[in-house]
Amino acid sequence: MNRAHRNGAAIIVAGLSLLFAAACGGASAVTSAAGHGTDPGGASTGKHRTWWHPTDSGPNSGPEFQWELDHALNVHSATDMGTGATNPAGKKAPNPTVYDIDGIDNPASTVAALHHLHDKVICYIEVGAAGNYYAARAEGLRVSYYAQLAAARDLGKGVPGYPERYLNINAPSTLRIIEAMIRQQCAAKGFDAVEPDIDDSYTDSTGFRITEVQNERYDKTLGGYAHSLGLAWGQKNGDQDPAFSKALEPTTDFLLDEECNFYQTCDIVAPPYLKARKLVLDAEYTDDWGGNVAADLRKFCAADRARHIDGTLFTAALAGPRHPCQ
């Protein structure tokens, strides 16, 4: 649940850039085609589509990962780009090959610049809640997504601690608006994948009656739609019930979990993805672990390595600094 740490235990046209068949420098990938008719996630495709399938291969059980949501990524900033980071041994880590950035804040030119470096780019959006963070003009719309959701009466209770409101994920209007966001912000800008924030709102008091099964159906539908556009689809958090990951993994390409070591939930959320050799990204926050980078890395990296999880230490603001486990 992160937009400058929208977390605690959990936290959003036209062209389409075809995805690279393989990433360089550790971002392992294979391509796969959906058959005619129905995508594995449930969406009708009508034709073959390929998308990125990130795996756990690489020295850090996956690619070098940079997660920057605090502001639009500056590709000329070493801090934003996560270069020069150090690992637990105090040595310089390889540069990132996968970037997870805000889908609305960042233009297509930023995605293209990262692709020029042979990097993969993940599109951060919110799918289970919405905040009035963006002007319609910034979204390239006449009416913002938030205003559309408000007009449809799809906004529920406030998200504790944040100026956001939960969505009625059972409403067809919510599904339509969020799919439009995926198409207009992620696919049209050429992203490779989607990070769906607050994709497990069934665990919260949303103002709506949302069951775990309904939440799974919503996530699978969105994932199938992303696949139909050539985008990989992730699971975000989901630490409350192992059945949630088990249900989503067959139609989901990777997992991004916040602080599964700090909250001791790695063995709840990650096993289905680890068994399938899919990429599992673990973001731990130095704000919680203690603030000493070297000491913080020693507290969780051995556990991540033992599980084959791709672990990285960030500040909760997600403003650039990163320290991977390898």
C-alpha positions in Angstrom: 0.0 0.0 0.0 2.7 2.4 -0.9 2.9 5.9 -2.3 5.5 7.2 0.2 4.8 4.1 2.3 1.1 3.5 1.7 1.7 0.3 3.5 1.6 -1.3 6.9 0.8 -4.7 5.7 -0.7 -4.1 2.3 -1.4 -1.0 -0.2 -3.2 2.4 -10.7 -5.1 5.6 -25.9 -3.4 4.1 -28.1 0.0 2.6 -28.7 1.3 -0.6 -27.1 5.0 -1.4 -26.9 5.7 -5.1 -27.5 7.8 -6.6 -24.8 11.4 -7.7 -25.1 11.9 -11.5 -25.3 14.6 -11.4 -22.6 15.9 -8.8 -20.2 19.6 -8.0 -19.8 21.7 -8.1 -16.7 19.7 -10.5 -14.6 16.1 -9.7 -15.4 15.3 -13.2 -16.4 12.3 -13.6 -18.8 10.7 -15.9 -21.2 7.9 -15.1 -23.6 4.6 -17.0 -23.7 1.6 -16.7 -26.0 -2.0 -16.9 -24.9 -4.2 -18.9 -27.3 -7.0 -17.5 -29.3 -10.2 -16.8 -27.3 -9.5 -16.7 -23.6 -6.5 -15.6 -21.7 -5.3 -17.7 -18.7 -6.4 -14.8 -16.5 -9.9 -14.8 -17.9 -9.9 -12.1 -20.5 -10.9 -12.5 -24.2 -7.8 -11.8 -26.3 -8.9 -12.6 -29.9 -5.3 -13.1 -30.9 -1.9 -14.2 -29.6 -0.3 -11.9 -27.1 3.1 -12.2 -25.4 4.2 -10.8 -22.1 7.1 -10.8 -19.8 7.4 -13.8 -17.4 9.9 -12.8 -14.7 11.6 -15.7 -12.9 13.7 -16.2 -9.8 17.0 -16.7 -11.8 19.9 -14.5 -11.1 22.4 -13.9 -8.2 19.7 -12.2 -6.1 17.1 -14.9 -6.9 15.9 -12.4 -9.5 16.8 -9.1 -11.1 18.3 -6.1 -9.5 15.2 -4.1 -8.5 14.5 -0.4 -8.1 11.2 0.8 -6.7 10.7 4.6 -6.9 7.2 6.0 -6.2 7.8 9.2 -4.4 8.0 11.3 -7.6 8.4 11.0 -11.3 11.6 9.1 -12.0 14.6 11.2 -13.2 16.6 9.0 -15.4 19.6 11.3 -15.0 19.6 11.0 -11.2 21.8 8.3 -9.7 19.6 8.2 -6.6 16.4 7.8 -8.6 18.0 5.1 -10.8 19.3 3.2 -7.8 22.9 3.0 -9.1 25.9 2.8 -6.8 23.9 0.8 -4.2 25.7 -1.4 -1.7 24.9 -5.0 -0.6 25.4 -6.6 2.8 29.1 -7.2 2.1 29.5 -3.4 1.6 30.3 -3.9 -2.1 28.7 -2.1 -5.0 25.7 -3.9 -6.3 24.9 -4.2 -10.0 22.7 -1.6 -11.4 18.9 -2.3 -11.5 17.4 -4.0 -14.5 13.8 -3.8 -13.4 12.1 -0.5 -12.4 8.8 -0.2 -10.7 7.5 3.4 -11.1 4.2 5.3 -10.9 2.1 4.7 -14.0 0.5 8.2 -14.0 3.4 10.4 -12.8 5.8 9.0 -15.5 5.4 9.6 -19.2 6.0 7.3 -22.1 9.4 8.9 -22.7 10.7 7.7 -19.3 9.6 4.1 -20.1 11.3 4.4 -23.5 14.5 5.7 -21.8 14.6 2.7 -19.5 13.9 0.3 -22.4 16.8 1.9 -24.2 19.0 0.7 -21.3 17.4 -2.8 -21.8 15.5 -2.5 -18.5 12.0 -3.8 -17.7 9.5 -1.3 -16.4 6.6 -2.1 -14.0 3.6 0.2 -13.9 2.3 1.0 -10.4 -1.4 1.7 -10.1 -4.0 1.4 -7.4 -6.8 -1.1 -8.0 -8.5 -1.5 -4.6 -8.6 2.1 -3.5 -8.2 5.6 -5.0 -6.8 8.9 -3.9 -7.4 12.3 -5.5 -3.7 12.6 -6.3 -3.7 13.4 -10.0 -5.3 16.1 -12.0 -7.3 15.0 -15.1 -4.8 16.8 -17.3 -1.9 14.8 -15.8 -3.9 11.6 -16.6 -4.6 12.8 -20.2 -8.3 12.9 -19.5 -11.1 15.3 -19.3 -12.4 13.7 -16.1 -10.0 12.1 -13.7 -10.2 8.5 -12.7 -11.0 9.5 -9.1 -13.8 11.8 -10.3 -15.2 9.0 -12.5 -15.2 6.6 -9.5 -16.8 9.2 -7.3 -19.5 9.8 -9.9 -20.2 6.1 -10.1 -20.5 6.0 -6.3 -17.8 3.4 -6.1 -15.9 5.1 -3.3 -16.2 3.6 0.2 -14.6 4.1 3.5 -11.3 6.0 3.9 -8.0 4.1 4.0 -6.7 4.6 7.5 -3.8 7.1 7.5 -4.1 8.1 3.9 -6.3 10.5 1.8 -7.7 7.6 -0.1 -11.0 5.7 -0.2 -11.6 2.0 -0.9 -13.3 0.9 -4.1 -16.3 -1.3 -4.6 -14.5 -3.9 -6.6 -17.7 -5.8 -7.2 -19.1 -2.9 -9.2 -18.9 -3.2 -13.0 -18.1 0.5 -13.2 -15.0 0.1 -11.0 -13.8 -2.7 -13.2 -14.4 -0.6 -16.3 -12.5 2.5 -14.9 -9.5 0.5 -13.6 -9.2 -1.4 -16.9 -9.2 1.9 -18.7 -6.4 3.0 -16.4 -4.4 -0.1 -17.2 -4.9 0.5 -20.9 -4.3 4.3 -20.9 -1.5 4.5 -18.4 0.4 1.2 -18.5 -0.1 -0.3 -21.9 -0.2 2.9 -24.0 3.0 4.1 -22.4 4.8 0.9 -23.2 5.2 -0.6 -19.7 6.1 -4.3 -19.4 4.0 -5.2 -16.3 1.6 -3.9 -13.7 1.9 -3.7 -9.9 -1.7 -3.6 -8.6 -1.7 -1.9 -5.2 -4.4 -2.7 -2.6 -5.4 -5.9 -4.5 -6.3 -7.6 -1.3 -8.9 -5.1 0.2 -11.1 -7.9 1.3 -9.1 -8.0 4.5 -10.0 -4.3 5.3 -13.1 -2.5 6.4 -14.0 -1.0 3.0 -17.6 0.0 3.4 -18.6 -2.8 1.0 -19.1 -6.5 1.5 -16.1 -8.0 -0.3 -15.2 -11.7 0.1 -11.9 -13.3 -0.5 -13.3 -15.2 -3.5 -14.7 -12.0 -4.9 -11.4 -10.3 -4.5 -9.6 -13.2 -6.2 -12.1 -13.0 -9.1 -11.5 -9.2 -9.5 -7.8 -9.6 -9.5 -7.9 -12.4 -12.0 -10.1 -10.4 -14.3 -7.8 -7.5 -14.2 -4.8 -9.8 -14.7 -6.4 -11.4 -17.7 -7.1 -7.9 -19.2 -3.5 -6.9 -18.6 -2.3 -10.1 -20.4 -4.6 -9.3 -23.3 -2.7 -6.0 -23.6 0.7 -7.7 -23.5 1.4 -6.8 -19.9 2.7 -9.1 -17.1 0.5 -9.0 -14.0 1.6 -9.1 -10.3 0.2 -9.8 -6.9 0.9 -7.2 -4.3 1.1 -8.4 -0.7 -1.8 -10.6 0.4 -0.3 -11.8 3.6 -3.4 -12.7 5.5 -4.3 -16.1 4.0 -2.1 -18.6 2.1 -5.2 -19.5 0.1 -5.1 -16.1 -1.6 -1.7 -16.6 -3.2 -2.6 -20.1 -4.0 -5.6 -19.0 -5.9 -3.9 -16.1 -7.8 -0.5 -17.7 -8.7 -1.6 -19.8 -11.7 -2.7 -16.6 -13.6 -0.2 -14.1 -12.0 3.3 -13.6 -13.2 5.2 -12.3 -10.1 4.7 -11.3 -6.4 5.8 -8.1 -4.8 5.5 -8.2 -1.0 6.3 -5.5 1.5 8.2 -6.6 4.6 7.3 -10.3 4.7 10.4 -10.7 6.9 9.6 -7.9 9.3 6.0 -9.1 9.6 7.0 -12.8 9.5 4.6 -13.6 6.6 7.0 -14.8 3.9 5.8 -18.4 4.4 2.2 -17.3 4.1 2.3 -15.3 0.9 5.3 -16.6 -1.1 5.2 -20.5 -1.4 3.0 -20.8 -4.5 5.3 -18.4 -6.4 8.5 -20.0 -5.1 7.3 -23.4 -6.1 6.5 -22.2 -9.6 10.0 -20.5 -9.8 8.3 -17.1 -10.4 9.9 -13.9 -9.3 9.2 -13.0 -5.6 10.2 -9.4 -4.7 10.6 -8.6 -1.0 10.8 -4.9 -0.1 11.9 -4.3 3.4 12.1 -0.8 5.0 15.0 0.5 6.9 12.5 2.8 8.8 11.2 -0.3 10.5 14.3 -2.4 10.9 16.4 0.2 12.6 18.0 2.7 10.2 21.5 1.2 9.9 21.7 -0.2 6.4 24.4 -2.8 7.0 22.8 -4.1 10.2 19.3 -4.1 8.6 20.4 -6.1 5.6 22.0 -8.7 7.9 18.6 -9.1 9.7 16.7 -10.4 6.6 18.9 -11.1 3.6 20.0 -14.6 4.8 16.4 -15.6 5.1 15.5 -14.3 1.7 18.5 -16.0 0.1 17.5 -19.3 1.7 13.9 -19.0 0.3 15.1 -17.8 -3.2 13.4 -14.5 -2.6 14.7 -11.3 -4.3 15.2 -9.0 -1.3 15.9 -5.3 -1.3 16.1 -2.7 1.5 14.4 0.7 0.8 13.4 3.7 2.8 9.7 3.9 3.3 9.3 7.0 1.1 10.5 5.0 -1.9 12.3 8.1 -3.0 15.4 6.4 -4.6 17.8 4.8 -2.1 18.0 1.0 -2.4 20.3 -1.8 -1.0 19.8 -5.3 -2.5 20.7 -8.5 -0.7 23.3 -9.4 -3.4 
